[in-house]
Amino acid sequence: MNETMRSYLDAPMDRHGTHCEKWDHLKHYFGRDDLIAMWVADMDFPTVPQVRDAIIERAKHAVYGYTDDGENDRRAEADWLLRRHGLAVDPDWILYSPGVVDSIFFCVSAFTGPDDAILIQPPVYGPFYRAAELYGRKLALNPLLNTPEGWRIDFDDLEQKFRDGARMMILCSPHNPVGRVWTREELEKVVALANAYGVMIVSDEIHADFAFDGHGQVRLLALEGAKKHVMLTSATKSFNLAGLRQSSIVVADPEVREKLKKTLAMCHADAPNIFGAIAQTAAYTHGDEWMDAVVEYVRENRDYAVEFFHEKLPQIGCRPQEGTYLMWLDFNGLGMGHDEVKRMLVDEARVALNEGTFFGPAGRGWFRMNLATQRRNVVRTLEHIHTAIRSR
Ligand SMILES: Cc1ncc(COP(=O)(O)O)c(C=O)c1O
């Protein structure tokens, strides 16, 4: 990354007083506000300059009425998918939705009935559980295996759960929080099993632009035999636009697409957010250099953190994640118990990390650290944790 871009990302960023959940609401979520915010998954980096400029330009026109597609919006997204991921998508395959979690809920509604089971792979992003719970569906759990070589899918169990009647699978690709970028081989196996048992895959690929060390993210729709499944994407995670509430559901199969269109219409949720659409198109059009720099910056943060844990806090389990800007940390080796670690992190280290239990009961003793922030925040967080543990 060039020095201009590094300074742009590295400059101190005060987000206080910006309606910001991560920094402004620490007291509400953690009981005190003097913490370094390393939790909720957005970034402390300013977005692509052309995105900010496009929003300002549109905001100058003081009518913010009902919104529809700009001329180039879906094409810009399709071009990004082709340019960055080698995936050819017809712009007509793209449906808008306010958010990826919203899209998961729409899929539950469209593809499952009250007695159906939905398969998820714990530990996994909390709203995946909520999707089943809120809609009164059953959950089929296919826990990931924590092996010495890294996190793996238990394919025997997956097949058993499909055989037992799961109707839909919510795949997290790359996986939050374990940080795996699934290989082509793994994904092909998942698709083959889903096809064999008639299971609909809904692939949440919101983190897909964050893959490191040559772990190329394979997009679901790039796979042979996956055309009847559903891929969820969004520029919000990649370009730090989550507050704009805009995302896409990409569906190749016309029948499946019609079904989802109907569900979106039933929820009156198919129109884009005016600033979301403008920001997304500017990001997909002008964001390559910025995206490359952010991925590099996060990778450097990750490498710094991994080295720190290995050298100074080897009791805390930590693997370099292959994708996402989130690091999944195992504090069980401290022998303190989940609640005591939680208290120590907040009251002694003064850092705000996500509790592992947000990702399911197997997350006890685990915590998730967000690395999409200025290096100084990462350095201070690690030093605070180190000092807190050493002082015990
Ligand atoms: C895997 C995953 N899916 C979805 C979301 C949220 O998506 P949205 O804000 O578009 O609902 C997140 C946010 O952290 C996430 O990690």
PDBQT file of the ligand as one rigid body, heavy atoms in Angstrom, charges set to zero:
ROOT
HETATM    1  C1  LIG A 401     -21.718 -13.094   8.975  1.00  0.00    +0.000 C 
HETATM    2  C2  LIG A 401     -22.470 -11.805   9.061  1.00  0.00    +0.000 A 
HETATM    3  N1  LIG A 401     -23.623 -11.666   8.421  1.00  0.00    +0.000 NA
HETATM    4  C3  LIG A 401     -24.328 -10.507   8.466  1.00  0.00    +0.000 A 
HETATM    5  C4  LIG A 401     -23.884  -9.433   9.202  1.00  0.00    +0.000 A 
HETATM    6  C5  LIG A 401     -24.704  -8.181   9.278  1.00  0.00    +0.000 C 
HETATM    7  O1  LIG A 401     -25.195  -7.820   8.043  1.00  0.00    +0.000 OA
HETATM    8  P1  LIG A 401     -26.212  -6.621   7.879  1.00  0.00    +0.000 P 
HETATM    9  O2  LIG A 401     -25.696  -5.489   8.679  1.00  0.00    +0.000 OA
HETATM   10  O3  LIG A 401     -26.210  -6.351   6.406  1.00  0.00    +0.000 OA
HETATM   11  O4  LIG A 401     -27.537  -7.127   8.345  1.00  0.00    +0.000 OA
HETATM   12  C6  LIG A 401     -22.674  -9.542   9.895  1.00  0.00    +0.000 A 
HETATM   13  C7  LIG A 401     -22.190  -8.419  10.703  1.00  0.00    +0.000 C 
HETATM   14  O5  LIG A 401     -21.293  -8.523  11.476  1.00  0.00    +0.000 OA
HETATM   15  C8  LIG A 401     -21.952 -10.761   9.825  1.00  0.00    +0.000 A 
HETATM   16  O6  LIG A 401     -20.789 -10.923  10.473  1.00  0.00    +0.000 OA
ENDROOT
TORSDOF 0
